[in-house]
Amino acid sequence: MQSRMKNPAVVVPEALDALMALGAIAKKDTSVPGKTLSLMHLRASQINGCSFCVDMHARELAKSGETTERLFSVAAWRDTPYFTDAERAALALTEAATRLSDRSDPVPDEIWNEAAKHYDEKALGALVLHIAMINFWNRMNVTTRQTAGVWPQGVTKPSQNAH
């Protein structure tokens, strides 16, 4: 596969700066663990078929010490014993907010309330921002066919030696 163009956020550098700033703000002062956010990013990217982001987030998780059992099981998180209740709530919220057109009540109270059991309002805000942002990145990358393993100038490449 070959990209249709350079990553739009690189073509319009001000966009990359703004997206990176929003990402940093959404991580700041929140109780949501970084690994949970990365698992959410990986799951949304799997749903959206964004090979660039699946590759990047899986490598980042592996580099941070994530186990292979959890990495291999993200797509089937409901049926594996590897995730905490809080991670499951975040993954359920991610799936619901990513698949908005799949049902008439895309994010039912049951999913929201389960997330609210594990995360305070600021953390819920961070979760929603991260879900929106990864979906934005996925849509931009899928539309322009960004290629997994090809890293645009200015974007830090995850370790090739991820285990």
C-alpha positions in Angstrom: 0.0 0.0 0.0 1.2 3.5 -0.8 0.0 6.7 0.9 -2.1 9.1 -1.3 -0.3 12.1 0.2 1.8 13.1 3.2 0.0 13.1 6.5 -2.3 16.1 6.4 -1.1 17.2 9.9 2.4 17.3 8.5 1.3 19.2 5.4 -0.4 21.7 7.6 2.1 22.1 10.5 -0.2 24.3 12.5 -2.7 21.5 12.6 0.0 19.1 14.0 0.9 21.6 16.7 -2.7 22.1 17.7 -3.4 18.3 17.7 -0.3 17.6 19.8 -1.3 20.4 22.2 -4.8 19.1 22.6 -3.4 15.6 23.2 -1.0 16.9 25.9 -3.8 18.8 27.6 -6.1 15.8 27.6 -3.4 13.7 29.4 -2.5 16.4 31.9 -3.7 16.1 35.5 -6.0 13.1 34.8 -6.2 9.9 36.8 -6.5 7.8 33.6 -3.3 5.7 33.3 -1.4 6.1 30.1 -1.6 2.4 29.3 -5.4 2.6 29.5 -5.4 5.5 27.0 -3.1 3.6 24.7 -5.3 0.5 24.9 -8.2 2.7 23.9 -6.3 4.2 21.0 -5.4 0.7 19.8 -9.0 -0.6 20.1 -10.5 2.4 18.2 -7.8 2.0 15.5 -8.6 -1.7 15.1 -12.3 -0.9 14.7 -11.5 1.9 12.2 -9.0 -0.2 10.2 -6.2 2.3 10.7 -3.1 0.2 10.1 -0.8 3.1 10.8 -2.3 3.7 14.3 -2.7 0.0 15.1 1.0 -0.5 14.3 2.1 2.6 16.3 0.0 2.0 19.4 0.8 -1.7 19.6 4.5 -0.8 19.4 4.2 1.9 22.0 2.4 -0.5 24.3 5.0 -3.2 23.8 7.8 -0.7 24.4 6.1 0.4 27.7 6.1 -3.2 28.9 2.6 -4.3 28.0 2.2 -8.1 27.9 1.7 -9.9 24.7 -1.4 -11.5 26.2 -3.1 -8.1 26.6 -1.8 -6.8 23.2 -3.1 -9.9 21.4 -6.5 -9.7 23.3 -7.5 -6.1 22.9 -9.9 -6.9 20.1 -11.5 -9.6 22.3 -11.2 -7.7 25.6 -14.7 -8.8 26.8 -13.8 -12.5 26.6 -10.3 -12.5 28.2 -9.3 -12.2 31.9 -6.4 -9.7 31.2 -8.1 -6.4 31.7 -9.2 -4.5 34.9 -12.8 -3.4 35.4 -11.7 0.2 34.8 -10.0 -0.7 31.6 -13.0 -2.7 30.4 -15.2 0.4 31.1 -12.8 2.6 29.1 -12.7 0.1 26.2 -16.5 -0.2 26.2 -16.9 3.6 26.1 -14.3 3.7 23.3 -16.1 1.1 21.2 -19.5 2.8 21.7 -18.2 6.3 20.9 -16.3 5.0 17.9 -19.3 3.0 16.5 -21.8 5.9 16.7 -23.9 4.7 13.7 -24.3 1.1 14.8 -27.3 1.7 17.1 -30.0 4.2 17.9 -28.5 4.9 21.3 -24.8 4.8 20.5 -23.5 5.4 24.0 -26.2 3.9 26.3 -26.4 4.9 30.0 -25.2 1.4 31.0 -21.9 2.0 29.3 -21.6 5.6 30.5 -22.5 4.8 34.1 -20.0 1.9 34.2 -17.3 4.3 33.1 -18.5 6.9 35.7 -18.0 4.2 38.4 -14.3 4.1 37.7 -13.5 7.7 36.5 -14.3 11.1 37.9 -15.6 13.9 35.7 -12.2 15.2 34.7 -11.0 11.6 33.8 -14.3 11.1 31.9 -13.6 14.3 30.0 -10.1 13.0 29.2 -11.5 9.7 28.0 -14.0 11.4 25.7 -11.3 13.7 24.3 -9.0 10.8 23.6 -11.7 8.8 21.9 -12.6 11.8 19.7 -8.9 12.5 18.9 -8.0 8.9 18.0 -11.1 8.7 15.8 -9.9 12.0 14.1 -6.4 10.6 13.5 -7.8 7.3 12.3 -10.1 9.0 9.8 -7.3 11.3 8.5 -4.9 8.4 8.2 -7.3 5.9 6.6 -8.6 8.6 4.1 -5.0 9.4 2.9 -3.9 5.7 3.3 -1.0 6.4 5.7 1.2 3.3 5.6 2.0 1.3 8.8 5.7 1.5 9.6 6.3 4.7 7.6 6.9 7.6 9.9 6.5 11.2 8.6 9.1 13.8 9.3 8.5 15.3 12.7 6.7 12.3 14.1 8.7 10.2 16.6 8.9 6.6 15.6 8.2 3.9 18.2 11.0 1.5 19.0 11.6 -1.1 16.3 12.7 -3.5 19.1 9.4 -3.6 20.9 9.0 -7.0 22.6 
